[in-house]
Amino acid sequence: MIRIPNTARGMRLDRYFVETHPKHSRAHWQKEIKAGRILLDGKIVTPHLALKGGEKITVAKKAA
């Protein structure tokens, strides 16, 4: 679980992942979010969602 810092307020979810995990592209993170493998406060969301700060992100692992 990842807690979004208040400093990320207003940032898009996909851009947050690009900044915090630059090993992968924005397109990669968008696919993960759209596939429902990244949940925000336990809910499926869209990549363009604006963060408020304080949310909890859960990242599910891909099936092998």
VOTORRO-436186 format. One record per atom (N, C-alpha, C, O): residue number from 1; residue in three letters; chain; atom name; x, y, z. Coordinates in nm, 2 decimals. Layout:
i, aa, ch, at, u, v, w
NUM, ALA, A, CA, X, Y, Z
...
This chain:
i, aa, ch, at, u, v, w
1, MET, A, N, 0.08, -0.12, 0.00
1, MET, A, CA, 0.00, 0.00, 0.00
1, MET, A, C, 0.09, 0.12, 0.00
1, MET, A, O, 0.19, 0.13, 0.07
2, ILE, A, N, 0.04, 0.22, -0.07
2, ILE, A, CA, 0.12, 0.35, -0.08
2, ILE, A, C, 0.02, 0.46, -0.04
2, ILE, A, O, -0.10, 0.46, -0.08
3, ARG, A, N, 0.07, 0.55, 0.05
3, ARG, A, CA, -0.01, 0.66, 0.09
3, ARG, A, C, 0.03, 0.78, 0.01
3, ARG, A, O, 0.15, 0.82, 0.00
4, ILE, A, N, -0.06, 0.85, -0.06
4, ILE, A, CA, -0.03, 0.97, -0.14
4, ILE, A, C, 0.00, 1.09, -0.05
4, ILE, A, O, -0.08, 1.12, 0.03
5, PRO, A, N, 0.11, 1.15, -0.07
5, PRO, A, CA, 0.14, 1.27, 0.01
5, PRO, A, C, 0.06, 1.39, -0.03
5, PRO, A, O, 0.01, 1.40, -0.14
6, ASN, A, N, 0.04, 1.48, 0.06
6, ASN, A, CA, -0.04, 1.60, 0.03
6, ASN, A, C, 0.02, 1.68, -0.07
6, ASN, A, O, -0.04, 1.76, -0.14
7, THR, A, N, 0.15, 1.67, -0.09
7, THR, A, CA, 0.22, 1.75, -0.19
7, THR, A, C, 0.18, 1.71, -0.33
7, THR, A, O, 0.21, 1.78, -0.43
8, ALA, A, N, 0.12, 1.59, -0.35
8, ALA, A, CA, 0.08, 1.55, -0.48
8, ALA, A, C, -0.06, 1.59, -0.51
8, ALA, A, O, -0.12, 1.56, -0.62
9, ARG, A, N, -0.12, 1.68, -0.43
9, ARG, A, CA, -0.26, 1.73, -0.45
9, ARG, A, C, -0.27, 1.79, -0.59
9, ARG, A, O, -0.19, 1.87, -0.63
10, GLY, A, N, -0.37, 1.75, -0.67
10, GLY, A, CA, -0.40, 1.80, -0.80
10, GLY, A, C, -0.33, 1.73, -0.91
10, GLY, A, O, -0.36, 1.75, -1.03
11, MET, A, N, -0.23, 1.64, -0.88
11, MET, A, CA, -0.16, 1.57, -0.98
11, MET, A, C, -0.24, 1.45, -1.03
11, MET, A, O, -0.32, 1.39, -0.96
12, ARG, A, N, -0.23, 1.43, -1.16
12, ARG, A, CA, -0.30, 1.31, -1.22
12, ARG, A, C, -0.24, 1.18, -1.16
12, ARG, A, O, -0.12, 1.18, -1.14
13, LEU, A, N, -0.32, 1.08, -1.14
13, LEU, A, CA, -0.27, 0.95, -1.09
13, LEU, A, C, -0.16, 0.89, -1.18
13, LEU, A, O, -0.06, 0.85, -1.13
14, ASP, A, N, -0.18, 0.89, -1.31
14, ASP, A, CA, -0.07, 0.83, -1.40
14, ASP, A, C, 0.06, 0.91, -1.39
14, ASP, A, O, 0.16, 0.85, -1.39
15, ARG, A, N, 0.05, 1.04, -1.38
15, ARG, A, CA, 0.17, 1.13, -1.37
15, ARG, A, C, 0.24, 1.10, -1.24
15, ARG, A, O, 0.36, 1.11, -1.23
16, TYR, A, N, 0.16, 1.08, -1.13
16, TYR, A, CA, 0.22, 1.05, -1.00
16, TYR, A, C, 0.31, 0.93, -1.01
16, TYR, A, O, 0.42, 0.93, -0.96
17, PHE, A, N, 0.26, 0.82, -1.08
17, PHE, A, CA, 0.34, 0.70, -1.09
17, PHE, A, C, 0.46, 0.72, -1.18
17, PHE, A, O, 0.57, 0.66, -1.15
18, VAL, A, N, 0.45, 0.80, -1.28
18, VAL, A, CA, 0.57, 0.83, -1.36
18, VAL, A, C, 0.68, 0.90, -1.28
18, VAL, A, O, 0.80, 0.87, -1.29
19, GLU, A, N, 0.64, 0.99, -1.20
19, GLU, A, CA, 0.73, 1.07, -1.12
19, GLU, A, C, 0.79, 0.98, -1.01
19, GLU, A, O, 0.91, 1.00, -0.97
20, THR, A, N, 0.71, 0.90, -0.95
20, THR, A, CA, 0.76, 0.81, -0.83
20, THR, A, C, 0.82, 0.68, -0.88
20, THR, A, O, 0.90, 0.62, -0.80
21, HIS, A, N, 0.79, 0.63, -1.00
21, HIS, A, CA, 0.84, 0.51, -1.05
21, HIS, A, C, 0.88, 0.53, -1.20
21, HIS, A, O, 0.81, 0.47, -1.29
22, PRO, A, N, 0.98, 0.60, -1.23
22, PRO, A, CA, 1.02, 0.64, -1.36
22, PRO, A, C, 1.07, 0.53, -1.45
22, PRO, A, O, 1.09, 0.54, -1.57
23, LYS, A, N, 1.09, 0.41, -1.39
23, LYS, A, CA, 1.13, 0.29, -1.47
23, LYS, A, C, 1.03, 0.26, -1.58
23, LYS, A, O, 1.07, 0.21, -1.68
24, HIS, A, N, 0.91, 0.29, -1.56
24, HIS, A, CA, 0.80, 0.26, -1.65
24, HIS, A, C, 0.74, 0.39, -1.71
24, HIS, A, O, 0.75, 0.49, -1.65
25, SER, A, N, 0.69, 0.37, -1.83
25, SER, A, CA, 0.63, 0.49, -1.90
25, SER, A, C, 0.50, 0.52, -1.85
25, SER, A, O, 0.43, 0.45, -1.78
26, ARG, A, N, 0.45, 0.64, -1.89
26, ARG, A, CA, 0.31, 0.68, -1.85
26, ARG, A, C, 0.21, 0.59, -1.92
26, ARG, A, O, 0.11, 0.56, -1.85
27, ALA, A, N, 0.24, 0.55, -2.04
27, ALA, A, CA, 0.15, 0.45, -2.11
27, ALA, A, C, 0.14, 0.32, -2.03
27, ALA, A, O, 0.03, 0.26, -2.02
28, HIS, A, N, 0.25, 0.28, -1.97
28, HIS, A, CA, 0.25, 0.15, -1.89
28, HIS, A, C, 0.15, 0.17, -1.77
28, HIS, A, O, 0.07, 0.09, -1.74
29, TRP, A, N, 0.17, 0.29, -1.70
29, TRP, A, CA, 0.09, 0.31, -1.58
29, TRP, A, C, -0.06, 0.33, -1.62
29, TRP, A, O, -0.14, 0.28, -1.54
30, GLN, A, N, -0.08, 0.39, -1.73
30, GLN, A, CA, -0.22, 0.41, -1.77
30, GLN, A, C, -0.29, 0.27, -1.80
30, GLN, A, O, -0.40, 0.25, -1.76
31, LYS, A, N, -0.21, 0.18, -1.86
31, LYS, A, CA, -0.27, 0.04, -1.88
31, LYS, A, C, -0.29, -0.03, -1.75
31, LYS, A, O, -0.39, -0.10, -1.74
32, GLU, A, N, -0.20, -0.02, -1.66
32, GLU, A, CA, -0.22, -0.08, -1.53
32, GLU, A, C, -0.34, -0.03, -1.45
32, GLU, A, O, -0.42, -0.10, -1.39
33, ILE, A, N, -0.36, 0.10, -1.46
33, ILE, A, CA, -0.47, 0.16, -1.39
33, ILE, A, C, -0.60, 0.12, -1.46
33, ILE, A, O, -0.70, 0.08, -1.39
34, LYS, A, N, -0.61, 0.12, -1.59
34, LYS, A, CA, -0.73, 0.09, -1.67
34, LYS, A, C, -0.76, -0.06, -1.65
34, LYS, A, O, -0.88, -0.10, -1.65
35, ALA, A, N, -0.66, -0.15, -1.63
35, ALA, A, CA, -0.68, -0.29, -1.61
35, ALA, A, C, -0.73, -0.32, -1.47
35, ALA, A, O, -0.76, -0.43, -1.43
36, GLY, A, N, -0.74, -0.22, -1.38
36, GLY, A, CA, -0.78, -0.24, -1.24
36, GLY, A, C, -0.68, -0.29, -1.15
36, GLY, A, O, -0.71, -0.34, -1.04
37, ARG, A, N, -0.55, -0.29, -1.19
37, ARG, A, CA, -0.45, -0.34, -1.10
37, ARG, A, C, -0.40, -0.24, -1.01
37, ARG, A, O, -0.32, -0.27, -0.92
38, ILE, A, N, -0.44, -0.11, -1.02
38, ILE, A, CA, -0.41, 0.00, -0.93
38, ILE, A, C, -0.54, 0.05, -0.88
38, ILE, A, O, -0.62, 0.11, -0.95
39, LEU, A, N, -0.56, 0.04, -0.75
39, LEU, A, CA, -0.68, 0.08, -0.68
39, LEU, A, C, -0.65, 0.20, -0.60
39, LEU, A, O, -0.55, 0.21, -0.53
40, LEU, A, N, -0.74, 0.30, -0.59
40, LEU, A, CA, -0.73, 0.41, -0.51
40, LEU, A, C, -0.84, 0.40, -0.40
40, LEU, A, O, -0.96, 0.40, -0.43
41, ASP, A, N, -0.80, 0.39, -0.28
41, ASP, A, CA, -0.89, 0.37, -0.17
41, ASP, A, C, -0.98, 0.25, -0.19
41, ASP, A, O, -1.10, 0.26, -0.16
42, GLY, A, N, -0.93, 0.15, -0.25
42, GLY, A, CA, -1.00, 0.02, -0.28
42, GLY, A, C, -1.09, 0.03, -0.40
42, GLY, A, O, -1.16, -0.07, -0.42
43, LYS, A, N, -1.09, 0.13, -0.48
43, LYS, A, CA, -1.18, 0.15, -0.59
43, LYS, A, C, -1.10, 0.16, -0.72
43, LYS, A, O, -0.99, 0.21, -0.73
44, ILE, A, N, -1.16, 0.11, -0.83
44, ILE, A, CA, -1.10, 0.12, -0.96
44, ILE, A, C, -1.13, 0.26, -1.01
44, ILE, A, O, -1.24, 0.32, -1.00
45, VAL, A, N, -1.02, 0.33, -1.06
45, VAL, A, CA, -1.03, 0.47, -1.10
45, VAL, A, C, -0.97, 0.48, -1.24
45, VAL, A, O, -0.93, 0.38, -1.30
46, THR, A, N, -0.97, 0.60, -1.30
46, THR, A, CA, -0.92, 0.63, -1.43
46, THR, A, C, -0.78, 0.70, -1.41
46, THR, A, O, -0.75, 0.76, -1.31
47, PRO, A, N, -0.70, 0.69, -1.52
47, PRO, A, CA, -0.56, 0.74, -1.51
47, PRO, A, C, -0.56, 0.89, -1.49
47, PRO, A, O, -0.46, 0.95, -1.43
48, HIS, A, N, -0.66, 0.96, -1.54
48, HIS, A, CA, -0.66, 1.11, -1.53
48, HIS, A, C, -0.72, 1.16, -1.40
48, HIS, A, O, -0.73, 1.29, -1.38
49, LEU, A, N, -0.75, 1.08, -1.30
49, LEU, A, CA, -0.80, 1.12, -1.18
49, LEU, A, C, -0.71, 1.22, -1.11
49, LEU, A, O, -0.59, 1.19, -1.10
50, ALA, A, N, -0.76, 1.33, -1.06
50, ALA, A, CA, -0.67, 1.42, -0.98
50, ALA, A, C, -0.67, 1.38, -0.84
50, ALA, A, O, -0.77, 1.36, -0.77
51, LEU, A, N, -0.54, 1.37, -0.79
51, LEU, A, CA, -0.52, 1.33, -0.65
51, LEU, A, C, -0.56, 1.44, -0.55
51, LEU, A, O, -0.54, 1.56, -0.58
52, LYS, A, N, -0.60, 1.40, -0.43
52, LYS, A, CA, -0.63, 1.50, -0.33
52, LYS, A, C, -0.53, 1.50, -0.22
52, LYS, A, O, -0.51, 1.60, -0.15
53, GLY, A, N, -0.45, 1.39, -0.21
53, GLY, A, CA, -0.35, 1.38, -0.11
53, GLY, A, C, -0.41, 1.30, 0.01
53, GLY, A, O, -0.53, 1.32, 0.05
54, GLY, A, N, -0.34, 1.20, 0.06
54, GLY, A, CA, -0.39, 1.12, 0.17
54, GLY, A, C, -0.45, 0.99, 0.13
54, GLY, A, O, -0.49, 0.91, 0.21
55, GLU, A, N, -0.48, 0.97, 0.00
55, GLU, A, CA, -0.54, 0.85, -0.05
55, GLU, A, C, -0.45, 0.73, -0.03
55, GLU, A, O, -0.33, 0.75, -0.02
56, LYS, A, N, -0.50, 0.61, -0.03
56, LYS, A, CA, -0.43, 0.49, -0.02
56, LYS, A, C, -0.43, 0.42, -0.16
56, LYS, A, O, -0.54, 0.40, -0.21
57, ILE, A, N, -0.32, 0.39, -0.21
57, ILE, A, CA, -0.31, 0.32, -0.34
57, ILE, A, C, -0.27, 0.17, -0.31
57, ILE, A, O, -0.17, 0.15, -0.24
58, THR, A, N, -0.34, 0.08, -0.37
58, THR, A, CA, -0.30, -0.06, -0.37
58, THR, A, C, -0.26, -0.10, -0.51
58, THR, A, O, -0.34, -0.08, -0.61
59, VAL, A, N, -0.15, -0.17, -0.52
59, VAL, A, CA, -0.10, -0.22, -0.65
59, VAL, A, C, -0.11, -0.37, -0.65
59, VAL, A, O, -0.04, -0.43, -0.57
60, ALA, A, N, -0.19, -0.43, -0.74
60, ALA, A, CA, -0.20, -0.57, -0.75
60, ALA, A, C, -0.09, -0.62, -0.84
60, ALA, A, O, -0.06, -0.56, -0.94
61, LYS, A, N, -0.04, -0.74, -0.81
61, LYS, A, CA, 0.06, -0.80, -0.90
61, LYS, A, C, 0.00, -0.87, -1.01
61, LYS, A, O, -0.12, -0.92, -1.00
62, LYS, A, N, 0.06, -0.87, -1.13
62, LYS, A, CA, 0.01, -0.94, -1.25
62, LYS, A, C, 0.02, -1.09, -1.22
62, LYS, A, O, 0.10, -1.14, -1.15
63, ALA, A, N, -0.08, -1.15, -1.28
63, ALA, A, CA, -0.08, -1.30, -1.27
63, ALA, A, C, 0.03, -1.36, -1.35
63, ALA, A, O, 0.07, -1.30, -1.46
64, ALA, A, N, 0.10, -1.46, -1.30
64, ALA, A, CA, 0.21, -1.52, -1.37
64, ALA, A, C, 0.17, -1.60, -1.49
64, ALA, A, O, 0.26, -1.65, -1.56
